[in-house]
Amino acid sequence: MKKGWIFIWIGGSIFIGWYFFELLVGGNSFLRVAELEKQKEYLKKEVEKLKKENAILQKKYFELKELENE
């Protein structure tokens, strides 16, 4: 009877260890989520920068088009 409990305990320990390993470094882990959040913030800043740059370039383009028509 005690041998059965030992195998259950060892199996449970292995499963719990595997589960925590997956939480820490698996595909949907806390570390991966934190990395994606950081990347998301970087991309938001990049989008804002490109929008501003686009507005400046569009303004220059339309000014040149206006000069062309004169």
Residue, then its C-alpha position, 0 to 999 in steps of 0.5 A: m500500500k505504501k509503494g502505491w502512495i510513493f508512486i502517486w506522490i512522485g507522479g504528482s511532484i513531476f506533474i506539478g514541476w512540469y506545470f510550473f515550468e510551463l507557467l514560467v517558460g512555456g509558450n504562454s508563460f508569464l515571461r512571454v506575456a511580459e515580453l509581448e506587452k513590452q513589444k506592444e508598447y514599443l509598437k504603439k510608440e512607433v505608430e505614433k512616430l510614423k503618423k507624425e512623420n506621415a503628416i509632415l510628409q503629406k503637408k510637404y506633398f500638398e504644398l508642392k502640388e499646390l506650387e505645381n498648379e500655379 
